[in-house]
Amino acid sequence: MKRALLLQSLLIALAMMLLNGCLPAAPPSETRHLTHYTEQDGKTGVTGQVLLRENAAPLQSAYVSLYPGAFSNLLGPPQFISGPTDAQGRYQIEDVPPGTYYVVARKRQSGQPTGPLSPGDYYSEHQRITTEVISGKLAVVDLPVVTIKAPMLFKRSVGEVRTDTGIRGKLTDAQGHPVSGSFAIAYEDADIKRAPDYASTLADQEGRFVLYLPKGGTYYLAARVHAWDMPRPGELYGMHGEDEPRPLDIADGQFIEDLHIVMKPFEGEYKPEKSRRPF
């Protein structure tokens, strides 16, 4: 198998330093922790098979990514990524430092190992899977995947393009505690029950975020914890405004500072496959 590529950009290193041990975990009902191991010449890492959930058929040319255990949003480049799975859907990621990791499988119609996901692509995030990597052993993680039926939450920007216009602020819960690993989202109109137009960087240990915007204008803000689908009951969610979204007017070249959004448990009804409409 092709050895894993370790992606060590300054951005990811900084994110890991800020987020290590601080992100909210996914609800227990959505996460499986696998603890099956095999030995292979003292190798350390993760191995397994990617399968179609509907019929257990192996999926070729999928890529498996590892995110640190604290990185619960599964956004941005992974810490490790496999080569494409073989005809039997098998993959192997070696030379992985011991620790807890989220294990995610994706196959894009484009054939690229990274990038935005689109309807028709395959992914395994319908059930979050973690494993503990142990020195000298390979954790065995088989990943069932499904096809995406709705676009991902983000349409345009996910905090990747830095500009001279935007918003800096803080995300906290109702008790004032920072919600690290969450993110702010911005809309160009008051209809916030849809995919957002822009998203911020992940909030750090103090709950602080930066949201870069392409130009001045009127924007409406909300805040999320997870990037896929509409909020689930109990998931922290917030918006700028009390009962209705409140507009923010920003001039070209301006940064609004110290915006505070309080995130509270979502109380709406969950409707599957509503990625385009958060609630």
Sequence and secondary structure as in RCSB ss.txt:
>XXXX:A:sequence
MKRALLLQSLLIALAMMLLNGCLPAAPPSETRHLTHYTEQDGKTGVTGQVLLRENAAPLQSAYVSLYPGAFSNLL
GPPQFISGPTDAQGRYQIEDVPPGTYYVVARKRQSGQPTGPLSPGDYYSEHQRITTEVISGKLAVVDLPVVTIKA
PMLFKRSVGEVRTDTGIRGKLTDAQGHPVSGSFAIAYEDADIKRAPDYASTLADQEGRFVLYLPKGGTYYLAARV
HAWDMPRPGELYGMHGEDEPRPLDIADGQFIEDLHIVMKPFEGEYKPEKSRRPF
>XXXX:A:secstr
    EE   HHHHHHHHHHTTTS    GGGEEEE  EE STT  EEEEEEEETTT  B TT EEEEEETT TT  
SS SEE     TT EEEEES  SEEEEEEEEE TT  SSS   TT EE TTSEEEEEE TT EEE  EEEEE  S
  S SSEES S  SEEEEEEEEETTS B TT EEEEESSS  SS  SEE     TT EEEEEESS EEEEEEEES
 SSSS  TTSEEEESSSSS  EEEE TT EEEEEEEEEEE  S   TT TTS  
